[in-house]
Amino acid sequence: MPSSDINDDMAARDFIEFVVKAIVEHPDDVDVTQTVDDLGVLITLKVNKEDMGKIIGKAGQTAKSLRILLRMMGSKKDARYNLKIVEPEGQAV
């Protein structure tokens, strides 16, 4: 991945962090990290246990919407973005 794309990747991470912090009750507990490899960019999201329901949403719609927005950002840059939501117990959703 060219180095100029790294800033775009950070923009996606910052975007997810901004949106999630606006949704949750405990914005200080939001932790968003990213890793870049041959498969693309993986953005990992950790939130307070009490906020998991808001992030997942009814029938998973909020999480699905976040993933769709990331995919749209990725398609614009011809890159692959994935979102992993980590439950407080350590299990990924």
C-alpha positions in Angstrom: 0.0 0.0 0.0 1.6 3.4 -1.0 2.5 5.7 1.9 0.1 8.4 0.6 -2.8 5.9 1.4 -1.8 5.8 5.1 -3.3 9.2 5.7 -6.5 8.0 4.1 -6.5 5.0 6.4 -6.2 7.2 9.4 -9.1 9.2 8.1 -11.3 6.1 8.1 -10.1 5.3 11.7 -10.8 8.9 12.8 -14.2 8.8 11.1 -15.3 5.6 13.0 -14.0 7.1 16.2 -15.9 10.3 15.7 -19.2 8.6 14.9 -19.0 6.0 17.7 -18.1 8.7 20.3 -21.2 10.6 19.2 -23.4 7.5 19.8 -22.2 6.0 23.1 -22.7 7.1 26.7 -19.1 6.6 27.6 -17.0 8.3 24.8 -13.8 8.2 26.9 -13.9 4.3 26.8 -13.9 4.2 23.0 -10.7 2.7 21.6 -10.2 2.5 17.9 -7.0 1.0 16.4 -6.0 0.0 13.0 -3.7 -2.5 11.3 -2.7 -2.5 7.7 -1.6 -5.7 5.8 -1.9 -7.3 2.4 -5.6 -7.9 2.9 -6.4 -4.2 3.6 -7.1 -2.1 6.7 -8.6 -3.6 9.8 -10.2 -1.2 12.2 -10.7 -2.6 15.7 -13.3 -1.0 17.9 -13.6 -1.4 21.7 -16.3 0.3 23.7 -17.7 0.2 27.3 -19.8 -2.9 28.0 -22.9 -0.7 28.6 -22.5 0.8 25.1 -22.3 -2.5 23.1 -26.1 -2.5 22.4 -25.9 1.0 20.9 -22.9 0.0 18.7 -24.5 -3.2 17.5 -28.0 -1.7 17.2 -31.3 -3.4 16.6 -30.7 -6.6 14.6 -27.2 -5.4 14.0 -28.2 -2.5 11.9 -25.8 0.1 13.4 -22.8 -2.2 13.1 -23.8 -3.0 9.5 -24.2 0.7 8.7 -20.7 1.4 10.0 -19.2 -1.4 7.9 -21.1 -0.2 4.8 -19.7 3.4 5.2 -16.2 2.0 5.6 -16.6 -0.1 2.5 -17.8 3.0 0.6 -14.7 4.9 1.8 -12.5 2.0 0.7 -14.1 1.7 -2.7 -13.3 5.4 -3.3 -9.6 4.7 -2.6 -9.6 1.2 -4.2 -8.8 -0.3 -0.8 -10.4 -2.8 1.5 -11.6 -1.7 5.0 -12.9 -4.0 7.7 -14.4 -3.3 11.1 -14.0 -5.7 14.0 -16.0 -4.9 17.1 -14.5 -6.5 20.2 -16.8 -7.3 23.1 -15.5 -6.3 26.5 -15.1 -10.0 27.4 -12.7 -10.3 24.4 -14.9 -12.0 21.9 -15.1 -10.4 18.5 -18.5 -9.7 16.9 
